[in-house]
């Protein structure tokens, strides 16, 4: 059972990571009264590309991958979303179907906030509207960076950058392995290459003692060398 008192929006520190921090206490109370809490198991879908969303999802804990299905049926992972990230806000505001799918990378807990609470506050709270725009602008910048990386950086550079990003964003466990464990296919989908190419690069990194692996788990051994490769 989830302790409802523990996850009241007006008392939740997680909102500091997203646009909800610009809401007043009364607005947060209304949102909290209308939201529902969902547990999503590893590999389960939070929402699908093309789905009409009736609200936004705030990640309370866990990680979700946001991906786009290409015309050849291959997934491109656009972003790894973690605690505090709001999912689906662009689709809700634009009243368009979801452009991406969101799938839990590990067991995840999300708060679902109905559309009405978001739209009403957008129309009455200018600070919240600006905060939403700021976060959407940041997402656009990240999308621009992905496009530039795809066109200008080698597969090795993109894999190195992905590993550094994963370690910086999700930390490491007591053995030094990254706390998030992705399959080789998922890593390939993040950097935009074939799984076979990704496996070859990981093998090279291991041979050069830049990383070590244990199953899906990866640990960076030589961060300076990976960073130098990324910034070539």
N, C-alpha and C positions, 0 to 999 in steps of 0.2 A: 504493500500500500504506500502511496505517496502522501507525505505530510503536507496538506494544503497550506497550512500556516507558513511552512518553510518556503513555499514558492509563490507567495503573493507578489505581484509585480512591483508594488510600491516598496517592498522590503528586499527585493532581489538585486544583488550587486551586479548580476550579469548584464542588466540593462545599460550599464556604463559603457559596454562595448558596442552599442548600437543606437539607433535613432530614438529609442524609447526614453533615453535619458533626458530628452527635451520636453517630455510630457509633465504636466503638473501632477501633484499627488492625487487630486480628484480624478483626473483623466486615467491615471494608472489604476486606480480603484475600479473604474468602470471596465477597463480592459481586463483586469484580473477576474472580475465577476463573470465575464463572458467567455474567457479562454478555457480550453480543455488541455489536458496533459496526455501525451501519447508516448508509449514506449515502442521503439522500433528496433527489431533485432538485426544483427549483422546481415547484410545482403538484402534486406527488405527495402521496398520503395517507399519514400515519403510522398513524392508526387512524380508523375510522368510527364515527359515532353508532350505538348499538345493538350494537356489537361486544363480545364477551366478551374482556376483556384478561387475559392470563396474566402480566403484569408491568407495570412502569412504564418510562417513557422519560425519560432525562435529556438535555436539549439541550446538546451540547458546543459547537457553534457554529451560527450561522444563526438564523432566526426562523420560528415556526410560528403560524398563526392557529387559534384554538379557536372553533368556530362551532356554532350550533344551528339546525336546519332547522325553520321554522315550519309551521303547518298549510297555509299558502298557497304553500308551496314556496320561500319566501325565506329566505336565510341571514342570521342575526344573528351577527356576530362579537362574541364575549364578551370575548376577551382576545388580545393578541399576546404570545406566550411567547418568551423569548430565552435566551441562554446561562445555564445553571445551573438553569433551571426544570425541575421534575419534572412530567410529564404522566401522567395516568391513576391517580394514587395513590388518589383518592377511590373510583373504581370498583373497584380491587383490594381495598381495605380493606372496602368495603361488600358486595363480591361481587355487584355489579350490573353490567349492561351499561353501556358508555360512554354518558354523557349528551350528550357533545359529539363533534364530529369535529376531528381535528388535521391540518392541511395545511401543507406547507412553503411559506413565502412566497418564500424564496430557497433556493439549495442549502444543505442542512442536514445536520449530522452528529449522530446521537443514539446514546446508549448504552442498550441494552435490558437491564433488570435483572429476572430472573424473580421471580415472585410469592413463591416460597418464601423467598428471601433477605430480602425486606421483612417478611413476616409473622413469620418466626422472630425477627428482631431486635425487632420490635414487642412480642413476647411476653416477651423477656428483657432488654430495655434500656429502662428507664423514661424516660431522657433523650431517647432517639430518639422514643418515643411522644409525649412532650410537644412535641418539635420538629415532628413531623408534624401534631399538633393545631394548633399555632401557625400553620403555613403554611395549613392548611385554613380556619382562622378568618379569616386575611387574605384568602383567596379569597372567602369569604362576604361580607366587608366590601366588597370590590370589586364583587361582584354586587349588593349593596344600593345602592351608589353609582350603578351603571348604571341601576337601576330608578328611582331618584330623579331622575337626569338626564333620563331619557326623559319623565317626567311633569311636571317643573318647569322645564326649560330649553328655549329655542327651538332650532331647527335651527342657526341662526348660532352660538349659544353652544356647542352641542355640537361643531360643526365646529372652532371656535376651540380648544376644549379638546382635541380629538383631535390637532390640529396641534402644540400645545404639548407634549402627552404624547409624541408621536412624536419630536419634536426632543430632548426631555429624555431619553427612554429609549434612542434609537438614535444620537444625535449627527448631525453633518453632515459632508459630504465637503469636499474642498479648495476647491470652488466655493461652499460655503455651503448647498448643497441637502441635505435630510434624507437620511441614509444608507439609509433604508428607502423604497422606491418602491412605492406601492399604486395600484391602479386606482381610478378614480372610484367604481366600483361597490363596491369593497372599503371605501373610506372611508364611503360611504353605509351599508354594512352595519355598520360600527362605530358610527356615530351613530344608526342606526335610522331612516333616512328613505329616500325614493325617490331613485334615482340622479339623476333630473332636478333634484330640489331641491338635491342636493349640488353638482351642476355649476353651478347658478345662484348658490349661495352662494360658491363658489370664484371665479366670475367677478366677483362683487361685491367680494370681498377683493382681487382683482387690480386692479380699477378704483380701489379706495380705497388702493392701494399698501401693503397689509398683507402681501401675499405676492407671489412671482413663481413662474412655472412653466416647465418645459422638458420637454415630453412628460409622463410620469408624475411626474417629479421636482418637488418643491415646496420652496421656501425661504421662511422667514419674514423679512420685511423690517422690520416694526414689531411687535416682541414685546410692548411695553408696551400698544399699542392692542388687540392680540388678547387680552391678559390682562384689560384693563379691560372688554372686551366680554364675556368669559367670566364675569366676576365681577359683572356688572350685577345 
